[in-house]
Amino acid sequence: MSILIWSGFIVVILTLLALDLGVFHRKAHAPSLAEALAWSGFWISLALAFTGAVYFFYENNWMGVGLAFPEDVSGAEASLEYLAGFILEKSLSLDNIFVIALIFSYFRIPLALQHRVLFWGVLGALVMRGAMIGAGAALIDRFSWMTYVFGGLLLFTAARMLVVHQDSIDPEHSPVVRAARRLYPVTDGLRGEHFFVSEGGRRMITPLLLVLLLVESTDLLFAVDSIPAIFAITSDPFLVYTSNVFAILGLRSLYFALAPLLSKFRFLKASLVFVLAFVGVKMLLAHTEPIAVQVSLAVILGILGVGVLASVAFPGGRAPERSAVERELESLREVTASGAWRAVILVLGGSLLVLGAFWLVLPGPGLLTIAVGVWLVGSQVVWARRLMRRVVRAARPD
């Protein structure tokens, strides 16, 4: 595969991140529910739109894409592998949100600063995951038995998730925090958006940097689980990396939209356990009874759907006590329940429009999907314009 396509993809992603922080989020602020949903819809729509690019690249073998490694792949097959990988990584990132919320709550990081921490956390994750994916692809290509190692690791992770509770994590005793405190003195409080400050002639770090280091180390631990999982879907490094990138790009907006709601989905963690167990078994059977990517995609969506529906049907007894972050996020719910529902409809309609457009080329119900998307977006078009005006106003510097 040509280095040009890798370089082009990385340049596009870095440009999007620069626009995100340098233009749309120059002023530190706590995004409202409507803004978080709008940005989540943008990143998800962009990820779905890339499905069409994957189809074009692999169907036409543009710049050598889809040839030689690991084997020749058609456009339709590559698109399904990318889509399945994206959905898998996006679902596994939900567990990451639980831990990030605990870290922010422990260090009492204001919502206005959390977006900045998550931005740099995502940037570091892109580098770390790129290195891990390159190493994983090389290992699988050279040693076929590594698929059994990865499969066993996924089954072990699934079993561990059943017994380990996120609320048992103590950030203060993290090896990363202890190492940082040995190297630098820490200020007694936050210093705005700064990670480093000079006070009394000494170079010091702020608690905001400790939080960033914890977020990075947390993503590294989750990557050890999620990257072997996606290798069960495809061993093509480009598909693995691009699906990972698009899954974590929208993690910040998804955090602000879902962090207060995740505790209500009591069976979601069980769904993630079964998803990891399934992909672990799929990897163990890769050389004897390979499972088609279409089947994998259907099983993953089915498991997640059952978890969500079960949580809605059986909400359980008394709601657990909310964390400080959840209470603070709840205070941002300036839109009404009707407004939030409209935002969800708008995001869903836009995503269906993008997906339907590519299903006109790929096998799938393209016209029906587009019709549903047009109906959903059209039903909220006046409200959508008002929402976009609010988002633009919020992005403008004073």
C-alpha positions as CSV (number, residue, x, y, z in Angstrom):
1,M,0.0,0.0,0.0
2,S,1.3,3.4,-1.0
3,I,2.6,5.7,1.8
4,L,0.7,8.5,0.2
5,I,-2.7,7.2,1.2
6,W,-1.5,6.8,4.8
7,S,0.0,10.3,4.8
8,G,-3.1,11.7,3.2
9,F,-5.4,10.2,5.8
10,I,-3.3,11.4,8.7
11,V,-3.1,14.9,7.3
12,V,-6.9,15.0,7.0
13,I,-7.4,13.8,10.6
14,L,-4.9,16.3,11.9
15,T,-6.6,19.1,10.0
16,L,-9.9,18.2,11.5
17,L,-8.5,18.1,15.0
18,A,-6.8,21.5,14.4
19,L,-10.1,23.0,13.2
20,D,-11.9,21.4,16.2
21,L,-9.6,22.9,18.9
22,G,-8.4,26.0,17.0
23,V,-11.7,27.2,15.5
24,F,-14.8,25.6,17.0
25,H,-13.5,25.2,20.5
26,R,-11.1,28.0,21.0
27,K,-12.9,29.2,24.1
28,A,-13.1,26.7,26.9
29,H,-16.7,26.0,27.7
30,A,-18.9,23.1,28.9
31,P,-20.9,21.9,25.8
32,S,-24.7,21.6,26.2
33,L,-26.5,18.4,25.4
34,A,-27.6,19.8,22.0
35,E,-24.1,20.7,21.1
36,A,-22.7,17.4,22.2
37,L,-25.3,15.5,20.2
38,A,-24.7,17.6,17.2
39,W,-20.9,17.0,17.3
40,S,-21.5,13.3,17.9
41,G,-23.7,13.2,14.8
42,F,-21.0,14.9,12.8
43,W,-18.2,12.5,13.8
44,I,-20.5,9.4,13.3
45,S,-21.7,10.7,9.9
46,L,-18.1,11.3,8.9
47,A,-17.1,7.8,9.9
48,L,-20.1,6.4,7.9
49,A,-19.1,8.6,4.9
50,F,-15.6,7.0,5.0
51,T,-17.3,3.7,4.2
52,G,-17.8,4.9,0.7
53,A,-14.2,6.0,0.4
54,V,-13.1,2.5,1.6
55,Y,-15.3,0.9,-1.1
56,F,-13.7,3.1,-3.8
57,F,-10.1,2.6,-2.7
58,Y,-10.4,-1.2,-2.4
59,E,-12.7,-1.8,-5.4
60,N,-10.3,0.1,-7.7
61,N,-7.1,-0.8,-5.9
62,W,-6.3,2.9,-5.7
63,M,-2.5,3.3,-4.9
64,G,-2.3,-0.4,-4.2
65,V,-5.0,-0.5,-1.6
66,G,-6.5,-4.0,-1.1
67,L,-3.6,-5.8,-2.7
68,A,-1.0,-8.2,-1.2
69,F,-1.7,-7.7,2.5
70,P,-3.1,-9.7,4.0
71,E,-4.9,-10.8,0.8
72,D,-6.7,-9.2,-2.1
73,V,-9.9,-7.6,-0.8
74,S,-12.9,-6.4,-2.8
75,G,-14.6,-3.0,-2.1
76,A,-17.7,-4.5,-0.7
77,E,-15.8,-6.9,1.7
78,A,-13.5,-4.1,2.8
79,S,-16.4,-1.8,3.5
80,L,-18.2,-4.4,5.7
81,E,-14.9,-5.1,7.6
82,Y,-14.4,-1.4,8.2
83,L,-18.0,-0.8,9.3
84,A,-17.9,-3.9,11.6
85,G,-14.6,-2.7,13.1
86,F,-15.9,0.8,13.6
87,I,-19.1,-0.4,15.4
88,L,-17.0,-2.8,17.6
89,E,-14.5,-0.1,18.6
90,K,-17.2,2.5,19.2
91,S,-19.1,0.1,21.5
92,L,-16.0,-0.8,23.4
93,S,-15.2,2.9,23.9
94,L,-18.3,3.2,26.0
95,D,-16.6,1.3,28.8
96,N,-13.7,3.9,28.6
97,I,-16.2,6.7,29.2
98,F,-17.1,5.2,32.6
99,V,-13.4,5.4,33.8
100,I,-12.8,8.8,32.3
101,A,-15.8,10.1,34.2
102,L,-14.4,8.7,37.5
103,I,-11.0,10.4,36.8
104,F,-12.6,13.8,36.2
105,S,-14.8,13.4,39.3
106,Y,-11.9,12.4,41.5
107,F,-9.8,15.4,40.6
108,R,-12.8,17.8,40.4
109,I,-12.0,19.0,36.9
110,P,-14.5,21.6,35.7
111,L,-16.5,20.7,32.6
112,A,-15.1,23.7,30.8
113,L,-11.6,22.1,31.0
114,Q,-12.6,18.5,30.3
115,H,-12.9,19.1,26.6
116,R,-9.3,20.3,26.4
117,V,-8.0,17.2,28.3
118,L,-10.0,14.9,26.1
119,F,-8.7,16.6,22.9
120,W,-5.0,16.0,23.8
121,G,-6.0,12.6,25.1
122,V,-7.4,11.7,21.7
123,L,-4.3,13.1,19.9
124,G,-2.0,10.9,22.1
125,A,-4.3,7.9,21.5
126,L,-3.9,8.2,17.7
127,V,-0.2,7.9,18.1
128,M,-0.2,5.1,20.6
129,R,-2.8,3.0,18.8
130,G,-1.0,3.5,15.5
131,A,2.1,2.0,17.0
132,M,0.2,-0.9,18.6
133,I,-1.7,-1.6,15.4
134,G,1.5,-1.7,13.4
135,A,3.1,-4.1,15.9
136,G,0.0,-6.3,16.0
137,A,-0.3,-6.5,12.2
138,A,3.4,-7.4,11.9
139,L,3.1,-10.2,14.6
140,I,0.0,-11.7,13.0
141,D,1.6,-11.6,9.5
142,R,4.8,-13.3,10.8
143,F,3.4,-15.7,13.4
144,S,0.0,-17.1,12.5
145,W,-0.4,-18.6,16.0
146,M,-0.6,-15.0,17.4
147,T,-4.4,-15.2,16.6
148,Y,-4.7,-17.8,19.4
149,V,-2.8,-15.5,21.8
150,F,-5.1,-12.5,20.9
151,G,-8.2,-14.7,21.2
152,G,-7.2,-16.0,24.6
153,L,-6.5,-12.4,25.7
154,L,-10.0,-11.3,24.7
155,L,-11.6,-14.2,26.6
156,F,-9.5,-13.3,29.7
157,T,-10.5,-9.6,29.3
158,A,-14.2,-10.6,29.1
159,A,-13.9,-12.7,32.3
160,R,-12.1,-9.9,34.0
161,M,-14.8,-7.4,33.1
162,L,-17.4,-9.5,34.9
163,V,-15.6,-9.2,38.3
164,V,-13.8,-5.8,38.1
165,H,-15.8,-2.7,39.0
166,Q,-14.8,0.7,37.6
167,D,-15.7,2.4,40.8
168,S,-12.9,0.5,42.6
169,I,-10.3,2.4,40.6
170,D,-8.1,4.8,42.8
171,P,-6.5,7.3,40.5
172,E,-4.2,8.7,43.3
173,H,-2.4,5.4,43.6
174,S,-1.9,5.0,39.8
175,P,1.8,4.3,38.9
176,V,1.5,7.1,36.3
177,V,0.5,9.6,39.0
178,R,3.2,8.5,41.4
179,A,5.9,8.7,38.7
180,A,4.8,12.2,37.7
181,R,4.8,13.4,41.3
182,R,8.4,12.2,41.7
183,L,9.6,14.0,38.6
184,Y,7.8,17.3,39.1
185,P,6.2,19.2,42.0
186,V,2.4,19.5,41.6
187,T,0.5,22.8,42.2
188,D,-2.0,22.9,45.0
189,G,-4.8,23.5,42.5
190,L,-5.7,24.1,38.8
191,R,-4.1,26.9,36.9
192,G,-6.7,27.4,34.2
193,E,-5.9,25.5,31.0
194,H,-2.2,25.2,31.8
195,F,-0.5,21.8,32.2
196,F,2.9,23.4,33.2
197,V,3.5,26.6,35.2
198,S,6.5,28.3,36.7
199,E,6.0,29.4,40.3
200,G,8.7,30.5,42.8
201,G,11.4,29.8,40.2
202,R,10.3,26.2,39.9
203,R,8.8,24.4,37.0
204,M,5.6,22.7,38.2
205,I,2.8,20.6,36.8
206,T,-0.8,21.1,37.5
207,P,-3.5,18.5,38.4
208,L,-4.8,18.9,34.8
209,L,-1.6,17.2,33.5
210,L,-2.1,14.4,36.0
211,V,-5.6,13.9,34.6
212,L,-4.3,13.9,31.0
213,L,-1.7,11.2,31.9
214,L,-4.3,9.1,33.5
215,V,-6.6,9.4,30.5
216,E,-3.7,8.4,28.2
217,S,-2.8,5.4,30.3
218,T,-6.4,4.4,30.6
219,D,-6.7,4.5,26.8
220,L,-3.6,2.4,26.5
221,L,-5.1,-0.3,28.8
222,F,-8.3,-0.3,26.8
223,A,-6.3,-0.5,23.5
224,V,-4.7,-3.7,24.7
225,D,-8.2,-5.1,24.7
226,S,-9.8,-3.4,21.8
227,I,-7.1,-3.7,19.2
228,P,-6.9,-7.5,19.4
229,A,-10.7,-7.5,19.1
230,I,-10.7,-5.6,15.8
231,F,-8.0,-8.0,14.5
232,A,-10.7,-10.7,14.8
233,I,-12.6,-8.7,12.2
234,T,-9.8,-7.8,9.8
235,S,-6.0,-8.0,9.7
236,D,-5.7,-5.2,7.2
237,P,-3.7,-2.5,9.0
238,F,-5.4,0.4,7.1
239,L,-8.9,-0.8,8.0
240,V,-7.9,-1.5,11.6
241,Y,-6.4,2.0,12.0
242,T,-9.0,4.0,10.2
243,S,-11.9,2.3,12.1
244,N,-10.0,3.0,15.4
245,V,-9.4,6.6,14.5
246,F,-13.0,7.3,13.7
247,A,-14.2,5.5,16.8
248,I,-12.1,7.7,19.1
249,L,-12.5,11.0,17.3
250,G,-16.0,11.4,18.5
251,L,-15.2,10.2,22.1
252,R,-15.2,13.7,23.5
253,S,-18.6,14.7,22.3
254,L,-19.9,11.2,23.1
255,Y,-18.7,11.6,26.6
256,F,-20.6,14.8,27.2
257,A,-23.7,13.4,25.7
258,L,-23.7,9.9,27.4
259,A,-21.7,10.2,30.6
260,P,-24.8,11.0,32.8
261,L,-26.9,8.3,31.0
262,L,-24.6,5.3,31.0
263,S,-25.5,4.3,34.6
264,K,-29.1,3.9,33.4
265,F,-28.0,1.1,30.9
266,R,-27.4,-1.5,33.5
267,F,-26.9,-4.4,31.0
268,L,-24.6,-2.5,28.7
269,K,-21.4,-3.8,30.4
270,A,-22.8,-7.4,30.1
271,S,-23.3,-6.7,26.4
272,L,-19.7,-5.6,26.0
273,V,-18.5,-8.8,27.9
274,F,-20.4,-11.0,25.4
275,V,-19.1,-8.9,22.4
276,L,-15.5,-9.5,23.6
277,A,-16.2,-13.2,24.2
278,F,-17.6,-13.5,20.7
279,V,-14.7,-11.9,18.9
280,G,-12.3,-13.9,21.1
281,V,-14.0,-17.2,20.0
282,K,-14.0,-15.9,16.4
283,M,-10.3,-15.3,16.5
284,L,-9.6,-18.8,18.0
285,L,-11.7,-20.3,15.2
286,A,-10.0,-18.2,12.5
287,H,-7.9,-21.0,11.0
288,T,-10.5,-23.8,11.3
289,E,-14.0,-22.4,11.1
290,P,-13.8,-18.7,10.0
291,I,-16.9,-16.6,10.7
292,A,-18.0,-14.3,7.9
293,V,-17.8,-10.6,8.5
294,Q,-21.5,-10.2,7.7
295,V,-22.3,-12.7,10.5
296,S,-19.9,-10.9,12.9
297,L,-21.5,-7.5,12.2
298,A,-25.0,-9.0,12.8
299,V,-23.9,-10.7,16.0
300,I,-22.2,-7.6,17.4
301,L,-25.2,-5.3,16.6
302,G,-27.6,-7.9,18.0
303,I,-25.7,-8.3,21.3
304,L,-25.6,-4.5,21.8
305,G,-29.2,-4.2,20.9
306,V,-30.3,-6.8,23.4
307,G,-28.3,-5.0,26.1
308,V,-29.9,-1.6,25.5
309,L,-33.4,-3.1,25.2
310,A,-33.0,-5.1,28.4
311,S,-31.8,-2.0,30.2
312,V,-34.9,-0.1,29.1
313,A,-37.3,-3.0,29.8
314,F,-35.8,-3.8,33.2
315,P,-34.4,-0.6,34.7
316,G,-33.9,-2.1,38.1
317,G,-34.5,-0.7,41.6
318,R,-33.3,2.4,43.2
319,A,-30.9,4.4,41.0
320,P,-27.3,4.5,42.3
321,E,-25.9,7.7,43.7
322,R,-24.6,9.9,41.0
323,S,-21.0,11.0,40.9
324,A,-20.0,14.7,41.0
325,V,-19.3,14.6,37.2
326,E,-22.8,13.2,36.6
327,R,-24.4,15.9,38.7
328,E,-22.4,18.6,37.0
329,L,-23.2,17.3,33.5
330,E,-26.9,17.1,34.5
331,S,-26.8,20.8,35.2
332,L,-26.0,21.4,31.6
333,R,-29.3,20.0,30.4
334,E,-30.5,23.4,29.3
335,V,-32.6,22.0,26.5
336,T,-35.9,20.3,27.2
337,A,-36.5,16.6,26.9
338,S,-38.3,17.4,23.7
339,G,-35.3,19.3,22.4
340,A,-33.0,16.4,23.2
341,W,-35.2,14.0,21.4
342,R,-35.2,16.2,18.4
343,A,-31.4,16.3,18.5
344,V,-31.4,12.5,18.5
345,I,-33.8,12.4,15.5
346,L,-31.6,14.8,13.6
347,V,-28.4,12.9,14.3
348,L,-30.1,9.6,13.3
349,G,-31.6,11.1,10.1
350,G,-28.3,12.6,9.0
351,S,-26.5,9.3,9.6
352,L,-29.1,7.4,7.6
353,L,-28.8,9.8,4.7
354,V,-25.0,9.3,4.6
355,L,-25.3,5.5,4.9
356,G,-28.1,5.3,2.3
357,A,-26.0,7.3,-0.2
358,F,-23.3,4.6,0.0
359,W,-25.8,1.8,-0.1
360,L,-26.8,3.0,-3.5
361,V,-23.4,1.7,-4.6
362,L,-22.9,-1.0,-2.0
363,P,-25.3,-3.9,-1.6
364,G,-28.1,-2.7,0.7
365,P,-31.5,-0.9,0.9
366,G,-30.1,2.5,-0.2
367,L,-33.3,4.2,-1.4
368,L,-35.3,3.1,1.6
369,T,-32.6,4.3,4.0
370,I,-32.4,7.7,2.2
371,A,-36.2,8.1,2.3
372,V,-36.3,7.4,6.1
373,G,-33.3,9.8,6.6
374,V,-35.0,12.6,4.6
375,W,-38.2,12.1,6.5
376,L,-36.4,12.3,9.9
377,V,-34.3,15.4,9.0
378,G,-37.2,17.1,7.3
379,S,-39.4,16.8,10.4
380,Q,-36.8,18.8,12.4
381,V,-35.4,21.2,9.8
382,V,-36.6,24.4,11.4
383,W,-35.3,23.3,14.8
384,A,-32.0,22.1,13.2
385,R,-31.3,25.6,11.9
386,R,-31.8,27.1,15.3
387,L,-29.5,24.5,16.8
388,M,-26.8,25.2,14.3
389,R,-27.0,28.9,14.9
390,R,-26.5,28.3,18.6
391,V,-23.5,26.0,17.9
392,V,-21.9,28.6,15.7
393,R,-22.5,31.4,18.2
394,A,-20.9,29.2,21.0
395,A,-17.9,28.5,18.8
396,R,-17.2,32.2,18.1
397,P,-14.6,33.9,20.3
398,D,-15.7,36.8,22.4
